[in-house]
Amino acid sequence: MYLTIEKTAEYLNVPVSEVYRLIREKQVRTVQVDDELLLNKEQFNLFMKEMEKQKEALEEYLNTPIPEDIDIKDED
């Protein structure tokens, strides 16, 4: 299934400028039909999986309690 740049941005939940950046840096493939660039939705499946993994890793990191430093002694 092919999506317009705007629909691709909605699908990826990113700004349209980010989709243009991906195109400009040749990180995604496009097809030109008349005056419109289209992107194949399937090429983003791996991207979406990787983004989900990164999100989960960040959440795990942020939820990990900071261990007490053994060098700090309570002087009270």
C-alpha positions in Angstrom: 0.0 0.0 0.0 1.4 3.4 -1.0 0.9 6.5 1.1 1.3 10.2 0.5 3.9 12.1 2.5 1.2 13.5 4.7 -0.4 10.1 5.3 3.1 8.6 6.0 3.7 11.3 8.6 0.4 10.4 10.3 1.2 6.7 10.1 4.6 7.2 11.7 3.3 9.8 14.1 6.1 12.2 13.1 6.1 15.7 11.5 5.9 16.0 7.7 9.3 17.6 7.8 10.7 14.4 9.3 9.4 12.4 6.3 11.0 14.9 3.9 14.3 14.5 5.8 14.1 10.7 5.4 13.5 11.2 1.7 16.2 13.8 1.3 18.7 11.6 3.1 17.6 8.6 0.9 16.7 6.5 3.9 13.3 5.6 2.4 12.3 4.8 -1.1 9.7 6.8 -3.0 7.7 6.4 -6.2 6.7 9.5 -8.2 3.2 9.4 -9.7 2.4 12.5 -11.7 3.5 15.3 -9.3 3.2 13.3 -6.1 5.7 11.3 -4.2 4.4 8.1 -2.7 6.0 5.8 -0.1 5.4 2.1 0.4 4.0 1.6 3.9 5.6 -1.8 4.3 9.1 -0.3 4.4 8.3 1.2 7.8 7.4 -2.0 9.6 11.0 -2.6 10.7 11.3 1.1 11.6 8.2 0.9 13.8 9.5 -2.2 15.5 12.8 -0.6 16.2 11.2 2.6 17.6 9.0 0.5 19.9 12.2 -1.4 21.2 13.9 1.9 21.8 10.9 3.3 23.6 10.7 0.2 25.9 14.4 0.4 26.6 14.2 4.1 27.5 11.2 3.4 29.8 13.0 0.6 31.5 16.1 2.8 32.0 14.0 5.6 33.4 12.1 3.3 35.8 15.3 1.7 37.2 16.0 3.1 40.6 19.3 4.8 41.2 21.5 2.6 43.4 22.9 4.0 46.6 26.5 5.0 46.3 28.6 3.0 48.7 31.1 5.9 49.1 28.4 8.2 50.5 28.1 7.9 54.3 25.3 9.3 56.3 26.9 11.6 58.9 23.8 12.1 61.0 
